């Protein structure tokens, strides 16, 4: 876990935590990392993963940054 990734995930978590609720935060995280809204399944999984604990938003960012969609430009 490079310091750059740690910094990027912390900044992402800070930005999305400003959203009014978890679904809005997850939608923003998806838009900012992979440029599209989450599917309903992805939104459910993100909500389940974070489970009301905003400290897990940083980990959600880490997960999104590691998706193939983020890593490979089509």
N, C-alpha and C positions, 0 to 999 in steps of 0.2 A: 504494500500500500504506500505508494509514493506520496510525498507531501503535497504535490500538485493535486492529486485525487482527493486527499483529505480536505484540502482547502476548497476545492470545487464542490464537494458534497456538502460541506458545512455552509457555504454560501447559498447553494440551492435550497437547503433545508430552511435557512433563514428567510429566503424570499417566499417559499411556498407556505411557510407557517403563518404568514400574514393574511392568507386567504381565510374567509369566514368559517369554513368547515372542511372536514377531511376530503370529501369528494372533490371540492374545488381545488384543494391543495394537490391532490393526486392528478387532476386534469392539468393543472399548471406545470407540475413536474414532468409529465409526459410531453407536453408541448415544448417546454424549454430544452429537454434532452433529446427527444427523437422527432420533434416537429409535427406531432399529430396527437389527437386526443386518444385516451385509452378506450379499448373496447369495453363493453359492459363486464365481461369476465375479468379483464385486467383491472378495472376499477374495483370490482369486488375483492380481488386478490390483494390489491394495494391496501384497501380498507382493512381487510383481515390481518395483513402483515403489520400495519401500523397500530391497529387495535386501540385507537385513542391515545397512544403514547407518542406525543410529538417528537420525542427524542429519537424515535425510529425513522423520522423523515430523512435524516442524513443517510441511514442505511438503505432506504428506498431509493435515494439518489444514486448510491453506489450500485444498486441492482440495475437501475436504468442505464447508467453509464457502461455497464457490462453487457447489455443486450447486443445481439448481432446487429440490430438495426442502427444502433449508435456507432458501433465499431466499423461497419462497412458502408461506404457510400455507394448507392446503386446508380 
